[in-house]
Amino acid sequence: MMQARLSILLSRAVAGGAILTLMTGCVTSRLENAREGVTGIAEGESVVIMAKSYHLGNHTERSYLTCVEDALARGSAGLNVIPHQQFVDSLFPWFEPRTAPAETKGLTKLMQRPGVAERLAEKGVRYIIWLDGDTERVASGGSLSCAAGPGGGGCFGFAWWQNDADYNASIWDLKGLESAGTISADVSGTSFLPALVVPIPLIARTQTAACKGLADQLRQFIVADAGA
């Protein structure tokens, strides 16, 4: 008797899940850029991605920084990206959080340090991209309860939450020791968790969307004038 009742409940849950899988977490994106100079990248030149928020006491998530690195390097049109930790170690101590230049006006002084210009040239570093931002949960609601009993168990209810991924990228051109521009990615996503015996998460991948969108914009921004 118990097995039959549980079978009926599961059948209903599967039927409900078939309808709910047509839904997805809702994601909206806004990407903007402000160009300050002519860009381009030649064969043998590289980019480095750093976390600017170290200076501000708000640590940009390492997973996001790594995601942008991977996305920017991926594919036939991918750029040559030097892993940030490898770069920091090779330029020690000049790009440690406490000593790295906070603005482009500090680049000229940095280049005068013994060995800095030579190491950057060896690695072919053309652009340093400083990332700043984070992903936060800004709202949530609904209720979900789970219980078990002699007749079976399950979860019932509906919950939702909203995450905002807000990131900015400042592109420094080491060829002219100046800022090439900035790119911002603002992604908002609402995830849902309906449950009729079995919870069915419908997740809005806000940080992933912000990573891919920002990486695509960075690639276009950097190579835009390469053939000019």
Buried (B, 14 or more C-beta within 10 A) or exposed (E): EEEEEBEEBBEBBEEBBEEBEEEBBBBEBEBEBEBBEEBBBEEEBBBBBBBBBBBEEEEBBEEBBBBBBBBBBBEEEEBBBBBBEEBBEBBEEBBEBEEBBEEBEEBEEBBEEEEBEEBBEEBBBBBBBBBBBBBEEEEEEEEEEEEEEEEBEBBBBBBBBBBBBBBBBBBBBBBEBBBBBBBBBBBBBBBBBBBBBBBBEBBBBBBBBBBBBBBBBBBEBBBBBEEE
